[in-house]
Every structure is written in C-alpha cells, then in structure tokens.
C-alpha cells in the first residue's frame, strides 16, 4: 500500500488497519520463532508498514490538535 493510499483512509479505517497489521506481525513473529520462515524479511516489511500507518495516525492527531 502506497503512502497516498494510506492518506486516503479515514481515521477509523486507519485504526482498524493498524490493529489488523499488528496482529499479522505478531503471528509472523510467532511462526518465525517456532520454525524459521522462508523469507524473514517479511517481518521487517510488516513492521515498517505498521510504522507508516502509526505515523499517519499521529500526524492526523497533531493536525487536529493544532
């Protein structure tokens, strides 16, 4: 998902998407602990995607409070 697509999401959709992606990241990490996954870079990719979503949400909060 591109940054432009992230910016188009509503705040409620953004919060929901963050929860889903964090759950997926936790599942990926757990699977990797149990038996190494084929491509461990997926964990990094998922973590960065969650960070992009959280960054957009926090920037909206700052804009809303300003």
Biopython code that builds the backbone (N, CA, C, O; Angstrom):
import numpy as np
from Bio.PDB.StructureBuilder import StructureBuilder

atoms = [
    (1, "UNK", "N", (0.845, -1.167, 0.000)),
    (1, "UNK", "CA", (0.000, 0.000, 0.000)),
    (1, "UNK", "C", (0.895, 1.236, 0.000)),
    (1, "UNK", "O", (1.817, 1.352, 0.808)),
    (2, "UNK", "N", (0.612, 2.140, -0.905)),
    (2, "UNK", "CA", (1.408, 3.347, -1.034)),
    (2, "UNK", "C", (0.984, 4.378, 0.016)),
    (2, "UNK", "O", (-0.100, 4.289, 0.593)),
    (3, "UNK", "N", (1.857, 5.354, 0.247)),
    (3, "UNK", "CA", (1.539, 6.406, 1.212)),
    (3, "UNK", "C", (0.313, 7.189, 0.784)),
    (3, "UNK", "O", (-0.471, 7.612, 1.633)),
    (4, "UNK", "N", (0.130, 7.392, -0.505)),
    (4, "UNK", "CA", (-1.044, 8.125, -0.977)),
    (4, "UNK", "C", (-2.319, 7.353, -0.656)),
    (4, "UNK", "O", (-3.347, 7.954, -0.345)),
    (5, "UNK", "N", (-2.257, 6.028, -0.729)),
    (5, "UNK", "CA", (-3.417, 5.208, -0.383)),
    (5, "UNK", "C", (-3.676, 5.242, 1.117)),
    (5, "UNK", "O", (-4.827, 5.199, 1.550)),
    (6, "UNK", "N", (-2.620, 5.318, 1.906)),
    (6, "UNK", "CA", (-2.768, 5.402, 3.358)),
    (6, "UNK", "C", (-3.445, 6.717, 3.733)),
    (6, "UNK", "O", (-4.307, 6.747, 4.611)),
    (7, "UNK", "N", (-3.057, 7.797, 3.072)),
    (7, "UNK", "CA", (-3.637, 9.103, 3.373)),
    (7, "UNK", "C", (-5.119, 9.183, 3.011)),
    (7, "UNK", "O", (-5.852, 9.990, 3.583)),
    (8, "UNK", "N", (-5.561, 8.361, 2.073)),
    (8, "UNK", "CA", (-6.967, 8.350, 1.666)),
    (8, "UNK", "C", (-7.867, 7.641, 2.667)),
    (8, "UNK", "O", (-9.081, 7.844, 2.658)),
    (9, "UNK", "N", (-7.284, 6.806, 3.534)),
    (9, "UNK", "CA", (-8.077, 6.084, 4.524)),
    (9, "UNK", "C", (-8.641, 7.046, 5.567)),
    (9, "UNK", "O", (-8.011, 8.048, 5.907)),
    (10, "UNK", "N", (-9.823, 6.733, 6.064)),
    (10, "UNK", "CA", (-10.366, 7.532, 7.161)),
    (10, "UNK", "C", (-9.637, 7.146, 8.437)),
    (10, "UNK", "O", (-8.938, 6.134, 8.481)),
    (11, "UNK", "N", (-9.802, 7.951, 9.466)),
    (11, "UNK", "CA", (-9.121, 7.680, 10.726)),
    (11, "UNK", "C", (-9.592, 6.359, 11.325)),
    (11, "UNK", "O", (-8.785, 5.600, 11.860)),
    (12, "UNK", "N", (-10.887, 6.079, 11.240)),
    (12, "UNK", "CA", (-11.412, 4.816, 11.771)),
    (12, "UNK", "C", (-10.834, 3.629, 11.012)),
    (12, "UNK", "O", (-10.464, 2.625, 11.620)),
    (13, "UNK", "N", (-10.755, 3.737, 9.696)),
    (13, "UNK", "CA", (-10.167, 2.665, 8.885)),
    (13, "UNK", "C", (-8.697, 2.482, 9.227)),
    (13, "UNK", "O", (-8.187, 1.362, 9.253)),
    (14, "UNK", "N", (-8.024, 3.595, 9.488)),
    (14, "UNK", "CA", (-6.608, 3.560, 9.820)),
    (14, "UNK", "C", (-6.377, 2.826, 11.142)),
    (14, "UNK", "O", (-5.472, 1.999, 11.249)),
    (15, "UNK", "N", (-7.192, 3.129, 12.138)),
    (15, "UNK", "CA", (-7.074, 2.465, 13.440)),
    (15, "UNK", "C", (-7.345, 0.971, 13.297)),
    (15, "UNK", "O", (-6.645, 0.144, 13.882)),
    (16, "UNK", "N", (-8.359, 0.636, 12.519)),
    (16, "UNK", "CA", (-8.697, -0.777, 12.298)),
    (16, "UNK", "C", (-7.560, -1.490, 11.563)),
    (16, "UNK", "O", (-7.200, -2.613, 11.915)),
    (17, "UNK", "N", (-7.010, -0.854, 10.567)),
    (17, "UNK", "CA", (-5.928, -1.454, 9.777)),
    (17, "UNK", "C", (-4.679, -1.658, 10.630)),
    (17, "UNK", "O", (-3.974, -2.654, 10.471)),
    (18, "UNK", "N", (-4.403, -0.711, 11.540)),
    (18, "UNK", "CA", (-3.252, -0.848, 12.443)),
    (18, "UNK", "C", (-3.419, -2.089, 13.310)),
    (18, "UNK", "O", (-2.475, -2.861, 13.482)),
    (19, "UNK", "N", (-4.609, -2.282, 13.853)),
    (19, "UNK", "CA", (-4.858, -3.450, 14.703)),
    (19, "UNK", "C", (-4.656, -4.744, 13.921)),
    (19, "UNK", "O", (-4.040, -5.687, 14.418)),
    (20, "UNK", "N", (-5.172, -4.786, 12.706)),
    (20, "UNK", "CA", (-5.041, -5.993, 11.874)),
    (20, "UNK", "C", (-3.574, -6.261, 11.541)),
    (20, "UNK", "O", (-3.105, -7.395, 11.641)),
    (21, "UNK", "N", (-2.867, -5.229, 11.152)),
    (21, "UNK", "CA", (-1.462, -5.406, 10.761)),
    (21, "UNK", "C", (-0.590, -5.781, 11.953)),
    (21, "UNK", "O", (0.348, -6.565, 11.806)),
    (22, "UNK", "N", (-0.885, -5.230, 13.139)),
    (22, "UNK", "CA", (-0.121, -5.609, 14.330)),
    (22, "UNK", "C", (-0.360, -7.073, 14.667)),
    (22, "UNK", "O", (0.565, -7.775, 15.077)),
    (23, "UNK", "N", (-1.591, -7.539, 14.500)),
    (23, "UNK", "CA", (-1.894, -8.947, 14.757)),
    (23, "UNK", "C", (-1.149, -9.835, 13.758)),
    (23, "UNK", "O", (-0.603, -10.873, 14.129)),
    (24, "UNK", "N", (-1.131, -9.425, 12.505)),
    (24, "UNK", "CA", (-0.400, -10.190, 11.488)),
    (24, "UNK", "C", (1.100, -10.228, 11.793)),
    (24, "UNK", "O", (1.753, -11.257, 11.619)),
    (25, "UNK", "N", (1.632, -9.105, 12.245)),
    (25, "UNK", "CA", (3.053, -9.039, 12.587)),
    (25, "UNK", "C", (3.360, -9.970, 13.755)),
    (25, "UNK", "O", (4.371, -10.672, 13.740)),
    (26, "UNK", "N", (2.503, -9.979, 14.755)),
    (26, "UNK", "CA", (2.711, -10.871, 15.898)),
    (26, "UNK", "C", (2.663, -12.332, 15.461)),
    (26, "UNK", "O", (3.441, -13.158, 15.937)),
    (27, "UNK", "N", (1.739, -12.641, 14.548)),
    (27, "UNK", "CA", (1.624, -14.009, 14.042)),
    (27, "UNK", "C", (2.884, -14.394, 13.259)),
    (27, "UNK", "O", (3.391, -15.509, 13.388)),
    (28, "UNK", "N", (3.378, -13.457, 12.446)),
    (28, "UNK", "CA", (4.611, -13.723, 11.691)),
    (28, "UNK", "C", (5.781, -13.998, 12.630)),
    (28, "UNK", "O", (6.552, -14.934, 12.419)),
    (29, "UNK", "N", (5.903, -13.174, 13.665)),
    (29, "UNK", "CA", (6.998, -13.342, 14.623)),
    (29, "UNK", "C", (6.902, -14.694, 15.328)),
    (29, "UNK", "O", (7.903, -15.389, 15.503)),
    (30, "UNK", "N", (5.682, -15.055, 15.728)),
    (30, "UNK", "CA", (5.497, -16.325, 16.430)),
    (30, "UNK", "C", (5.840, -17.496, 15.508)),
    (30, "UNK", "O", (6.505, -18.442, 15.931)),
    (31, "UNK", "N", (5.397, -17.439, 14.270)),
    (31, "UNK", "CA", (5.720, -18.501, 13.312)),
    (31, "UNK", "C", (7.223, -18.597, 13.082)),
    (31, "UNK", "O", (7.761, -19.689, 12.901)),
    (32, "UNK", "N", (7.899, -17.451, 13.090)),
    (32, "UNK", "CA", (9.337, -17.445, 12.867)),
    (32, "UNK", "C", (10.083, -18.031, 14.073)),
    (32, "UNK", "O", (11.131, -18.657, 13.916)),
    (33, "UNK", "N", (9.541, -17.825, 15.261)),
    (33, "UNK", "CA", (10.170, -18.391, 16.456)),
    (33, "UNK", "C", (10.037, -19.913, 16.455)),
    (33, "UNK", "O", (10.987, -20.632, 16.763)),
    (34, "UNK", "N", (8.856, -20.386, 16.107)),
    (34, "UNK", "CA", (8.592, -21.825, 16.124)),
    (34, "UNK", "C", (9.416, -22.546, 15.066)),
    (34, "UNK", "O", (10.142, -23.491, 15.372)),
    (35, "UNK", "N", (9.302, -22.100, 13.832)),
    (35, "UNK", "CA", (10.130, -22.651, 12.764)),
    (35, "UNK", "C", (10.444, -21.505, 11.812)),
    (35, "UNK", "O", (9.535, -20.814, 11.352)),
    (36, "UNK", "N", (11.715, -21.300, 11.514)),
    (36, "UNK", "CA", (12.100, -20.153, 10.683)),
    (36, "UNK", "C", (11.313, -20.088, 9.375)),
    (36, "UNK", "O", (11.212, -21.064, 8.631)),
    (37, "UNK", "N", (10.758, -18.896, 9.124)),
    (37, "UNK", "CA", (10.007, -18.728, 7.888)),
    (37, "UNK", "C", (10.968, -18.594, 6.723)),
    (37, "UNK", "O", (12.141, -18.268, 6.905)),
    (38, "UNK", "N", (10.468, -18.847, 5.535)),
    (38, "UNK", "CA", (11.317, -18.872, 4.352)),
    (38, "UNK", "C", (11.942, -17.513, 4.069)),
    (38, "UNK", "O", (13.115, -17.431, 3.706)),
    (39, "UNK", "N", (11.162, -16.447, 4.235)),
    (39, "UNK", "CA", (11.666, -15.110, 3.958)),
    (39, "UNK", "C", (11.511, -14.234, 5.208)),
    (39, "UNK", "O", (10.460, -13.624, 5.401)),
    (40, "UNK", "N", (12.543, -14.166, 6.057)),
    (40, "UNK", "CA", (12.434, -13.383, 7.285)),
    (40, "UNK", "C", (12.323, -11.873, 7.053)),
    (40, "UNK", "O", (12.003, -11.124, 7.976)),
    (41, "UNK", "N", (12.586, -11.432, 5.827)),
    (41, "UNK", "CA", (12.443, -10.005, 5.532)),
    (41, "UNK", "C", (10.984, -9.570, 5.560)),
    (41, "UNK", "O", (10.698, -8.374, 5.626)),
    (42, "UNK", "N", (10.060, -10.521, 5.511)),
    (42, "UNK", "CA", (8.642, -10.188, 5.622)),
    (42, "UNK", "C", (8.337, -9.542, 6.964)),
    (42, "UNK", "O", (7.456, -8.688, 7.062)),
    (43, "UNK", "N", (9.069, -9.954, 8.004)),
    (43, "UNK", "CA", (8.861, -9.370, 9.328)),
    (43, "UNK", "C", (9.239, -7.895, 9.303)),
    (43, "UNK", "O", (8.510, -7.055, 9.831)),
    (44, "UNK", "N", (10.364, -7.582, 8.696)),
    (44, "UNK", "CA", (10.809, -6.197, 8.606)),
    (44, "UNK", "C", (9.819, -5.359, 7.805)),
    (44, "UNK", "O", (9.487, -4.234, 8.178)),
    (45, "UNK", "N", (9.360, -5.930, 6.702)),
    (45, "UNK", "CA", (8.413, -5.244, 5.834)),
    (45, "UNK", "C", (7.105, -4.947, 6.580)),
    (45, "UNK", "O", (6.553, -3.852, 6.468)),
    (46, "UNK", "N", (6.621, -5.928, 7.337)),
    (46, "UNK", "CA", (5.381, -5.749, 8.103)),
    (46, "UNK", "C", (5.565, -4.703, 9.194)),
    (46, "UNK", "O", (4.677, -3.883, 9.423)),
    (47, "UNK", "N", (6.708, -4.727, 9.865)),
    (47, "UNK", "CA", (6.986, -3.768, 10.936)),
    (47, "UNK", "C", (7.034, -2.342, 10.392)),
    (47, "UNK", "O", (6.510, -1.419, 11.016)),
    (48, "UNK", "N", (7.654, -2.166, 9.245)),
    (48, "UNK", "CA", (7.739, -0.842, 8.642)),
    (48, "UNK", "C", (6.378, -0.356, 8.175)),
    (48, "UNK", "O", (6.088, 0.839, 8.241)),
    (49, "UNK", "N", (5.538, -1.274, 7.703)),
    (49, "UNK", "CA", (4.197, -0.897, 7.266)),
    (49, "UNK", "C", (3.363, -0.429, 8.457)),
    (49, "UNK", "O", (2.632, 0.556, 8.357)),
    (50, "UNK", "N", (3.474, -1.134, 9.581)),
    (50, "UNK", "CA", (2.768, -0.702, 10.795)),
    (50, "UNK", "C", (3.260, 0.680, 11.207)),
    (50, "UNK", "O", (2.465, 1.533, 11.601)),
    (51, "UNK", "N", (4.550, 0.897, 11.118)),
    (51, "UNK", "CA", (5.113, 2.197, 11.486)),
    (51, "UNK", "C", (4.586, 3.307, 10.580)),
    (51, "UNK", "O", (4.322, 4.414, 11.050)),
    (52, "UNK", "N", (4.430, 3.024, 9.289)),
    (52, "UNK", "CA", (3.886, 4.026, 8.372)),
    (52, "UNK", "C", (2.449, 4.366, 8.722)),
    (52, "UNK", "O", (2.051, 5.529, 8.664)),
    (53, "UNK", "N", (1.669, 3.358, 9.086)),
    (53, "UNK", "CA", (0.281, 3.586, 9.475)),
    (53, "UNK", "C", (0.202, 4.407, 10.760)),
    (53, "UNK", "O", (-0.589, 5.345, 10.858)),
    (54, "UNK", "N", (1.027, 4.049, 11.743)),
    (54, "UNK", "CA", (1.022, 4.769, 13.020)),
    (54, "UNK", "C", (1.486, 6.209, 12.824)),
    (54, "UNK", "O", (0.963, 7.121, 13.464)),
    (55, "UNK", "N", (2.452, 6.417, 11.955)),
    (55, "UNK", "CA", (2.943, 7.762, 11.675)),
    (55, "UNK", "C", (1.843, 8.626, 11.077)),
    (55, "UNK", "O", (1.685, 9.783, 11.465)),
    (56, "UNK", "N", (1.088, 8.082, 10.144)),
    (56, "UNK", "CA", (-0.019, 8.825, 9.540)),
    (56, "UNK", "C", (-1.078, 9.158, 10.592)),
    (56, "UNK", "O", (-1.610, 10.268, 10.605)),
    (57, "UNK", "N", (-1.383, 8.214, 11.465)),
    (57, "UNK", "CA", (-2.376, 8.449, 12.504)),
    (57, "UNK", "C", (-1.910, 9.537, 13.470)),
    (57, "UNK", "O", (-2.698, 10.404, 13.848)),
    (58, "UNK", "N", (-0.655, 9.502, 13.869)),
    (58, "UNK", "CA", (-0.144, 10.508, 14.795)),
    (58, "UNK", "C", (-0.065, 11.889, 14.133)),
    (58, "UNK", "O", (-0.282, 12.900, 14.800)),
    (59, "UNK", "N", (0.238, 11.943, 12.853)),
    (59, "UNK", "CA", (0.278, 13.244, 12.163)),
    (59, "UNK", "C", (-1.118, 13.837, 12.074)),
    (59, "UNK", "O", (-1.283, 15.055, 12.151)),
    (60, "UNK", "N", (-2.131, 12.980, 11.912)),
    (60, "UNK", "CA", (-3.509, 13.472, 11.911)),
    (60, "UNK", "C", (-3.896, 14.032, 13.267)),
    (60, "UNK", "O", (-4.594, 15.043, 13.348)),
    (61, "UNK", "N", (-3.450, 13.383, 14.330)),
    (61, "UNK", "CA", (-3.755, 13.864, 15.684)),
    (61, "UNK", "C", (-3.112, 15.218, 15.919)),
    (61, "UNK", "O", (-3.720, 16.100, 16.524)),
    (62, "UNK", "N", (-1.882, 15.387, 15.444)),
    (62, "UNK", "CA", (-1.174, 16.663, 15.610)),
    (62, "UNK", "C", (-1.886, 17.758, 14.837)),
    (62, "UNK", "O", (-2.066, 18.862, 15.351)),
    (63, "UNK", "N", (-2.295, 17.467, 13.607)),
    (63, "UNK", "CA", (-3.012, 18.444, 12.795)),
    (63, "UNK", "C", (-4.353, 18.809, 13.417)),
    (63, "UNK", "O", (-4.783, 19.962, 13.369)),
    (64, "UNK", "N", (-5.002, 17.812, 13.999)),
    (64, "UNK", "CA", (-6.320, 18.028, 14.596)),
    (64, "UNK", "C", (-6.207, 18.902, 15.854)),
    (64, "UNK", "O", (-7.076, 19.734, 16.116)),
    (65, "UNK", "N", (-5.135, 18.709, 16.625)),
    (65, "UNK", "CA", (-4.957, 19.480, 17.858)),
    (65, "UNK", "C", (-4.405, 20.865, 17.600)),
    (65, "UNK", "O", (-4.534, 21.736, 18.461)),
    (66, "UNK", "N", (-3.802, 21.104, 16.463)),
    (66, "UNK", "CA", (-3.194, 22.412, 16.175)),
    (66, "UNK", "C", (-4.214, 23.428, 15.764)),
    (66, "UNK", "O", (-3.866, 24.576, 15.488)),
]
sb = StructureBuilder()
sb.init_structure("model")
sb.init_model(0)
sb.init_chain("A")
sb.init_seg("    ")
for serial, (resi, resn, name, xyz) in enumerate(atoms, 1):
    if name == "N":
        sb.init_residue(resn, " ", resi, " ")
    sb.init_atom(name, np.array(xyz, "f"), 0.0, 1.0, " ", f" {name:<3s}", serial, name[0])
structure = sb.get_structure()
